Amino acid sequence: MSADDSTAGSATTEATTEATTEAIRQPTLGPLGWARWTWRNLTSMRTALFLLLLLSVAAVPGSIFPQRTIDPGRVGDYLVDNPTTGPWLDRLGFFNVYTSPWFSAIYLLLLVSLIGCIIPRSRLHWHAIRSRPPRAPARLDRLAAHTTFTYAVPPAEALAAASTALRRRRYRVHSHDESSVSAETGYLRETGNLVFHLALCLVIVGVAVGHLWGWRGDVIVPEGQTFTSTFRSYHTFSGGALVNPLTVPPFSVRIDRFDVRFEEEVRGSQFGAPRGFTAYTTTSEGPGTATSEQVLTVNEPVSLGGADVFLLGNGYAPVVTVRDAAGTVLYRQATPFLAQDNFYTSVGAIKVSAASPKMLGFSGFFMPTVDPTFANGPVSEFPALKNPELALSVWEGNLFPGGRSQSVYTLNTSELTAVPKADGQPLLIRLAPGQTYTLPGDRGSISFDSVSRFAGLSVRSDPGKGLTLVAALLTIAGLVTSLLVRRRRVFVRAAADPADPRTTLVTIGALSKTADPGLAAALQGLADEMAGRSSGAAPAARPERT
């Protein structure tokens, strides 16, 4: 071949390549095409599962970092202790995880994805329910389960018997021709699947309703005192984004008597175990309304003003009086102490902001039944009031540094100084009921007057709880249905037996859309019933199964 021929061949190849490249040019997606692609990917089941996993991962910071809706005091302490990372975490919403924009975006995308999955599947399921079972295949012996036997009746009667047996098993039966019968069952499987996904959407909606319009307030009420529900009366209050705190229902609860029973007879691990908590209350729905006496226990809340009042905690509230050097009462009230063990060794703080020239603070322990030797430190030997005692240290200075909120059970000692005894040794005050201690340096005195109990009340209003409960039950019902119901198709063919024209050769084939270990047994039961075994009659001929 000459050089001119080679050059011509090369030019021809290049021209062909360019023409092919132009012919395979791919179309470009416009705005509508990209929108359709985005919607299809968002509404795929794979995306829904990924968003569900992402939602569970996004909820993890809510259990690691303190949340403002639960304990704003701890959030403030965290920000002070972590001046570098704390503000950045606050900007990113790690202290308000469940109301943060990124968490809301995840569950809203999940809701949209689920709805996008449900609508087309519901349309397909509706058409499947209304459609007829498909025509029987020509070769039933190629199906996953099949059997063949002879029947001593004409083919038409054999098909009629097959139709009757299938309808008895709740199959939908249709005959496309005179030699076969098609049947299908298990539509409830897809129905349960759709109910499950729809109920999951309702759960998300119910939780969102609770977060937007629900609220919760916690308060400690000593025995003999009355609590009136107003926004400022709660010790902690958290409300949804659409809740107006000024619209809290103005009911009232008075703790008339609070009874607690502990195990005293049995020694060992059950000694001191609680046996019952009962608060006898006088309640009112609002100013000017009638009062009623109600019993409040741990598992029996009281409903007032559309909110539920729960009994969540209890403990002791020593009644303490603090006077200045002139005898003027600066502080007198029942101060709750928080139990630290099963025997109610409790910690607490007494904050006297009216003291002058410096505020006074007392922190320490209350023991309902103290070990007077303090051999193991300030501990209680029994949870009931048998030998109560207060053990306190004294502090002075600024009780509320930075004006931040703090726990009622502890002192923030960052701007406080411990008060020593006159000889300079650490001061520890031990008081039994009725005793008074004179503070050093003309700071006044502190008296332990008596002990009362307190009840920890949690008031909750969740308008979405009814919807969430119904949706959760529907979720369980739909899931159980989708797991237990099998989608099956059964086909029956009947024709004259070539070996014996007086009998009919019946062939039954079945298949399932999912793994179905009981398919063969169901097919065999149908064949046995048609052959007369289920009624105890003898078959015309022994079935031949393959």
C-alpha positions in Angstrom: 0.0 0.0 0.0 1.4 3.4 -0.9 1.8 6.4 1.3 -1.1 8.2 -0.4 -3.4 5.3 0.4 -2.3 5.3 4.0 -2.9 9.0 4.4 -6.4 8.7 2.8 -7.3 5.8 5.1 -6.2 7.8 8.2 -8.3 10.9 7.1 -11.3 8.6 6.6 -11.0 7.1 10.1 -10.7 10.6 11.7 -13.8 11.8 9.8 -15.8 8.7 10.9 -14.8 9.2 14.6 -15.9 12.9 14.5 -19.2 11.9 12.9 -19.7 9.2 15.6 -18.9 11.7 18.4 -21.5 14.1 17.0 -24.1 11.4 16.7 -23.7 10.2 20.4 -24.0 13.7 21.8 -26.0 13.3 25.2 -29.0 15.5 25.9 -28.7 18.1 28.7 -31.2 18.4 31.6 -33.1 21.6 31.9 -34.6 23.0 35.1 -37.6 20.7 34.9 -35.4 17.7 34.2 -33.2 18.4 37.3 -36.3 19.0 39.4 -37.8 15.6 38.3 -34.4 13.9 39.0 -34.2 15.5 42.5 -37.8 14.5 43.3 -37.3 10.9 42.2 -34.2 10.5 44.3 -35.7 12.2 47.3 -38.8 10.0 47.2 -36.9 6.7 46.8 -37.0 4.2 49.6 -33.2 4.2 49.8 -33.3 8.0 50.5 -36.0 7.5 53.1 -34.0 4.9 55.0 -30.9 7.1 54.8 -32.8 10.0 56.3 -34.2 7.8 59.0 -30.7 6.7 59.9 -29.5 10.3 59.7 -32.3 11.4 62.0 -31.2 8.9 64.7 -27.6 10.1 64.4 -28.6 13.7 64.6 -30.4 13.0 67.9 -27.2 11.8 69.5 -25.9 15.3 70.5 -29.1 15.8 72.4 -28.0 13.1 74.8 -24.4 14.3 75.1 -24.7 18.0 75.5 -27.0 19.7 78.1 -30.2 21.1 76.6 -31.7 24.5 77.4 -35.2 23.1 77.4 -34.3 20.7 80.2 -31.5 22.3 82.3 -30.5 25.9 81.3 -28.3 26.1 84.3 -26.1 23.3 83.1 -25.9 25.0 79.7 -24.7 28.2 81.3 -22.1 26.3 83.3 -20.9 24.5 80.1 -20.4 27.8 78.3 -18.4 29.2 81.2 -16.2 26.1 81.5 -15.7 25.9 77.7 -15.2 29.5 76.5 -13.7 28.4 73.2 -15.9 25.6 71.9 -19.0 26.4 73.9 -20.1 29.5 71.8 -19.5 27.7 68.5 -21.6 24.7 69.7 -24.3 27.2 70.8 -24.3 28.8 67.3 -24.6 25.4 65.7 -27.6 24.5 67.9 -26.1 21.7 70.0 -27.8 23.0 73.1 -31.2 23.1 71.4 -30.9 20.0 69.2 -34.5 19.1 68.7 -35.6 22.6 67.8 -32.5 23.4 65.7 -32.9 24.2 61.9 -30.7 21.3 60.8 -32.6 18.7 62.9 -36.0 20.1 61.7 -34.7 20.0 58.1 -33.9 16.3 58.4 -37.3 15.2 59.7 -39.1 17.5 57.3 -37.1 15.9 54.4 -37.9 12.5 55.9 -41.6 13.4 56.0 -41.6 14.5 52.3 -39.7 11.5 51.3 -42.1 9.1 52.9 -45.1 10.9 51.4 -43.5 10.8 48.0 -43.0 7.0 48.5 -46.5 6.4 49.8 -48.5 8.2 47.1 -47.3 6.3 44.0 -47.3 3.0 45.8 -50.9 3.6 47.0 -51.9 4.3 43.4 -50.3 1.1 42.2 -51.8 -0.9 45.1 -55.2 0.4 44.3 -54.9 -0.7 40.7 -53.6 -4.1 41.8 -56.5 -4.7 44.2 -59.0 -3.9 41.4 -57.3 -5.9 38.7 -57.9 -9.6 38.0 -55.3 -12.3 38.7 -53.1 -12.9 35.7 -53.6 -15.7 33.2 -52.2 -19.1 34.1 -48.8 -19.9 32.6 -48.6 -22.7 30.0 -46.1 -24.7 32.0 -47.1 -24.8 35.6 -44.4 -27.4 36.4 -41.8 -24.5 36.0 -43.2 -22.6 39.0 -41.5 -22.7 42.4 -44.1 -25.1 43.9 -46.3 -27.4 41.8 -48.1 -30.8 42.0 -50.1 -33.0 39.7 -52.8 -35.6 40.6 -55.9 -37.2 39.0 -59.5 -36.5 39.8 -62.4 -38.7 39.1 -64.7 -35.9 37.8 -64.9 -33.9 34.6 -62.5 -31.0 34.1 -65.2 -28.4 34.6 -66.2 -29.9 38.0 -62.5 -30.1 39.0 -62.0 -26.4 38.3 -65.2 -25.6 40.2 -63.9 -27.6 43.2 -60.6 -25.7 42.9 -62.4 -22.3 42.8 -64.4 -23.3 45.9 -61.4 -24.4 47.8 -59.4 -21.2 46.9 -62.3 -18.9 47.9 -62.5 -20.7 51.2 -58.9 -19.7 51.7 -59.8 -16.1 50.9 -58.2 -16.1 47.4 -59.6 -13.9 44.7 -60.4 -16.2 41.8 -60.9 -15.7 38.1 -61.1 -18.0 35.2 -59.6 -16.6 31.9 -60.5 -19.8 29.9 -62.3 -23.1 30.3 -59.2 -25.0 31.2 -57.6 -23.0 34.0 -58.3 -21.0 37.1 -56.1 -18.1 38.5 -56.2 -17.0 42.1 -54.3 -14.4 44.1 -54.2 -13.5 47.8 -52.1 -11.5 50.2 -53.1 -7.9 49.2 -53.1 -7.0 52.9 -49.3 -7.3 52.9 -48.9 -4.2 50.8 -51.8 -2.6 52.6 -50.0 -3.2 55.9 -46.8 -1.8 54.4 -48.5 1.4 53.3 -50.2 1.7 56.7 -46.9 1.4 58.4 -45.3 4.2 56.3 -48.3 6.4 56.6 -48.4 5.9 60.4 -44.7 6.7 60.5 -45.5 10.0 58.9 -48.3 10.6 61.5 -45.8 9.9 64.3 -43.5 12.6 62.9 -46.4 15.0 62.6 -47.6 14.2 66.2 -44.1 14.7 67.6 -43.8 18.0 65.6 -47.2 19.1 67.0 -46.0 18.3 70.5 -42.8 20.3 70.0 -44.5 23.3 68.6 -47.6 23.6 70.8 -46.6 21.5 73.9 -45.0 22.7 77.1 -43.6 21.4 80.3 -43.0 22.9 83.7 -41.4 21.4 86.8 -41.9 22.7 90.4 -41.2 21.6 93.9 -44.1 22.0 96.4 -43.5 21.5 100.1 -46.2 19.8 102.1 -48.8 22.2 103.3 -48.1 24.8 100.5 -50.1 25.7 97.4 -48.8 26.0 93.9 -50.5 28.3 91.4 -49.8 27.6 87.8 -48.3 30.7 86.2 -45.2 31.0 83.9 -43.1 32.6 86.7 -44.2 30.0 89.3 -42.4 27.1 87.7 -38.8 26.4 88.7 -38.1 25.2 85.1 -40.3 25.8 82.1 -39.9 24.8 78.5 -42.4 25.5 75.8 -42.7 25.0 72.1 -42.0 27.6 69.5 -45.7 28.5 69.1 -46.4 28.5 72.9 -47.2 31.8 74.6 -46.0 31.3 78.2 -48.6 33.9 79.4 -51.4 31.5 78.4 -50.5 28.7 80.8 -53.7 27.5 82.5 -54.1 29.1 86.0 -54.9 26.0 88.0 -53.7 25.5 91.6 -52.5 22.5 93.6 -52.2 22.3 97.3 -50.2 19.4 98.9 -52.3 18.7 102.0 -50.5 15.6 103.0 -47.7 13.5 101.5 -47.4 9.9 102.7 -44.4 7.7 102.0 -44.0 4.1 103.2 -40.7 2.3 103.5 -39.8 -1.3 104.2 -38.8 -1.7 107.9 -39.4 -5.4 108.5 -37.2 -7.1 106.0 -33.4 -6.8 106.4 -31.0 -7.0 103.5 -31.3 -5.5 100.1 -35.0 -4.6 100.6 -34.5 -2.7 103.9 -35.6 0.9 103.4 -37.1 0.2 100.0 -40.1 2.5 99.1 -43.5 0.9 99.2 -45.7 3.8 98.2 -45.9 7.5 97.5 -49.2 9.2 97.8 -50.0 12.9 97.7 -53.3 14.1 99.0 -54.1 17.3 97.2 -56.7 20.1 96.9 -57.0 21.3 93.3 -58.8 24.1 91.5 -59.1 24.7 87.8 -58.7 28.5 88.2 -59.6 31.5 90.3 -63.2 31.4 91.4 -63.8 27.8 90.5 -64.7 25.0 92.9 -62.0 23.0 94.7 -61.8 19.3 94.7 -59.8 16.7 96.7 -57.7 14.4 94.5 -55.1 11.7 95.1 -51.9 12.0 93.2 -49.6 8.9 92.9 -46.7 8.0 90.7 -48.7 6.2 88.0 -51.9 8.2 88.3 -51.6 11.8 87.2 -54.2 14.5 87.7 -55.6 16.5 84.7 -56.1 20.2 85.3 -56.7 22.9 82.7 -55.9 20.6 79.8 -52.5 19.6 81.3 -51.4 16.5 83.2 -49.8 16.9 86.6 -47.4 14.0 87.4 -45.7 13.1 90.7 -42.1 12.5 89.7 -40.0 13.1 92.8 -40.1 13.6 96.5 -37.8 14.4 99.3 -37.3 16.4 102.5 -37.5 20.2 103.0 -35.9 21.3 106.3 -37.6 24.5 107.6 -34.7 26.9 108.3 -34.6 30.4 109.8 -31.7 32.7 109.3 -31.4 36.0 111.3 -28.9 38.8 111.3 -27.0 40.0 114.4 -30.0 42.2 115.4 -32.4 39.2 115.3 -34.2 40.3 112.2 -35.4 37.3 110.1 -33.7 37.3 106.8 -34.8 33.9 105.6 -37.5 31.4 106.7 -38.9 28.7 104.5 -38.9 25.0 103.8 -35.8 24.4 101.7 -35.8 21.2 99.5 -32.8 18.9 99.6 -32.1 16.4 96.8 -31.8 12.7 97.8 -28.5 11.1 96.7 -29.1 7.5 97.7 -31.9 5.1 98.7 -31.6 6.2 102.3 -32.3 9.8 101.4 -28.9 11.3 102.2 -29.7 14.6 100.6 -27.8 17.6 99.4 -29.0 21.2 99.3 -28.3 24.8 99.5 -29.7 27.7 101.5 -29.3 31.1 99.7 -29.7 34.2 101.9 -29.5 37.1 99.4 -30.8 39.6 102.0 -27.8 39.2 104.2 -25.5 42.3 104.6 -22.8 43.4 103.9 -22.3 40.1 102.0 -24.7 37.5 100.9 -24.7 34.2 102.9 -24.9 30.7 101.6 -25.2 27.4 103.4 -24.5 24.1 101.6 -24.4 20.6 103.0 -26.4 17.5 103.8 -29.6 16.5 105.4 -29.9 13.1 106.9 -33.4 11.8 108.0 -31.7 9.1 110.2 -28.2 10.2 110.8 -25.3 8.1 112.0 -24.2 10.4 114.8 -20.6 9.2 114.8 -20.0 10.3 111.2 -17.8 7.3 110.9 -18.6 7.1 107.2 -19.2 10.7 106.7 -22.6 12.4 106.7 -24.8 9.5 105.7 -28.4 8.4 106.5 -29.1 4.9 107.9 -32.8 4.9 107.0 -35.0 7.0 104.6 -37.7 7.8 107.2 -37.5 10.6 109.8 -36.1 8.8 112.9 -33.1 11.0 113.8 -32.9 14.0 111.4 -29.9 16.3 111.2 -28.4 19.1 109.1 -24.7 19.3 108.4 -23.8 22.6 106.7 -20.8 24.7 105.7 -21.1 28.5 105.5 -20.1 30.8 102.5 -20.3 34.5 101.9 -19.9 36.7 98.8 -21.9 36.8 95.5 -24.4 34.0 95.3 -25.3 34.6 91.7 -22.2 35.3 89.6 -23.0 36.8 86.2 -26.7 36.6 87.0 -26.8 33.1 85.4 -29.5 30.6 86.4 -28.4 27.8 88.7 -29.7 24.7 90.5 -31.6 25.3 93.7 -29.7 22.4 95.3 -26.1 23.7 94.9 -24.1 26.8 95.4 -21.9 28.4 92.8 -18.8 29.0 94.8 -16.7 30.8 92.1 -17.3 34.2 93.9 -17.8 32.9 97.4 -15.5 32.5 100.4 -15.8 29.8 103.0 -16.5 31.2 106.5 -14.2 29.7 109.1 -14.7 29.3 112.8 -13.3 31.9 115.2 -10.1 30.0 115.6 -9.6 29.8 111.8 -10.6 26.1 111.4 -13.1 25.0 108.8 -16.7 25.6 110.0 -19.2 22.7 110.0 -22.6 23.2 111.6 -24.6 20.2 112.8 -28.2 21.0 113.8 -31.0 18.8 115.0 -34.6 20.1 114.9 -35.1 22.9 117.4 -31.4 23.8 117.6 -29.8 27.2 116.7 -26.2 28.0 115.9 -24.7 31.5 116.2 -22.5 32.4 113.2 -19.0 33.8 113.9 -18.2 37.4 113.2 -21.6 38.9 114.1 -23.1 37.3 111.0 -26.3 36.3 112.8 -27.7 32.8 113.5 -29.3 29.9 111.8 -32.0 27.7 113.3 -33.3 24.3 112.2 -37.0 24.6 113.0 -38.6 21.4 111.6 -38.8 19.1 108.6 -41.5 18.8 106.0 -41.7 16.8 102.8 -41.9 18.1 99.3 -43.4 16.7 96.1 -41.7 17.1 92.8 -44.5 17.9 90.3 -44.1 17.9 86.5 -46.9 19.6 84.5 -47.0 18.6 80.9 -49.2 19.6 78.0 -48.7 17.7 74.8 -51.5 18.2 72.2 -49.9 15.7 69.8 -49.8 12.7 72.2 -53.1 11.3 71.1 -52.2 11.4 67.4 -48.7 9.9 68.3 -50.3 7.1 70.2 -52.8 6.2 67.5 -50.0 6.4 64.9 -47.7 4.2 66.9 -50.4 1.5 67.3 -51.1 1.7 63.5 -47.3 1.4 62.9 -47.2 -1.8 64.9 -50.4 -3.2 63.2 -49.1 -2.4 59.8 -45.6 -3.8 60.4 -47.1 -7.1 61.8 -49.5 -7.4 58.9 -46.7 -6.8 56.3 -44.5 -9.5 58.0 -47.2 -12.2 58.5 -49.3 -12.0 55.3 -47.9 -13.7 52.2 -48.6 -12.5 48.7 -49.3 -15.7 46.7 -50.6 -16.6 43.3 -52.1 -20.1 42.6 -52.9 -21.5 39.1 -54.9 -24.6 38.4 -55.2 -26.4 35.1 -57.5 -29.3 34.5 -57.6 -31.5 31.4 -58.7 -35.1 30.5 -56.1 -37.6 31.5 -54.5 -39.1 28.3 -53.9 -42.4 30.2 -57.5 -42.7 31.4 -60.2 -40.4 29.7 -62.6 -41.1 32.6 -60.4 -39.1 35.0 -59.1 -35.5 35.0 -55.4 -34.6 35.3 -55.2 -31.6 37.6 -52.0 -29.5 37.8 -51.5 -26.9 40.5 -48.7 -24.3 40.5 -48.0 -21.6 43.0 -45.5 -18.8 43.4 -44.9 -16.0 46.0 -43.5 -12.5 45.5 -41.3 -12.9 48.6 -39.5 -15.7 50.4 -42.3 -18.0 51.5 -41.3 -21.2 53.4 -45.0 -22.2 53.8 -45.8 -22.1 50.1 -45.3 -25.8 49.5 -47.4 -26.7 52.5 -50.2 -24.4 51.4 -50.2 -25.9 47.9 -50.2 -29.4 49.3 -53.2 -28.6 51.6 -55.1 -27.3 48.5 -54.3 -30.5 46.6 -55.3 -32.7 49.5 -58.7 -30.9 49.9 -59.4 -31.3 46.2 -58.5 -34.9 46.3 -60.9 -35.5 49.2 -58.4 -36.0 52.1 -59.4 -33.0 54.1 -63.0 -34.4 54.4 -61.9 -37.9 55.0 -63.1 -39.2 51.7 -60.8 -41.6 49.7 -59.1 -40.1 46.6 -59.9 -41.4 43.2 -56.3 -42.0 42.6 -53.1 -41.5 44.5 -51.8 -38.0 43.6 -48.5 -37.8 41.7 -46.4 -34.9 43.1 -43.3 -33.5 41.5 
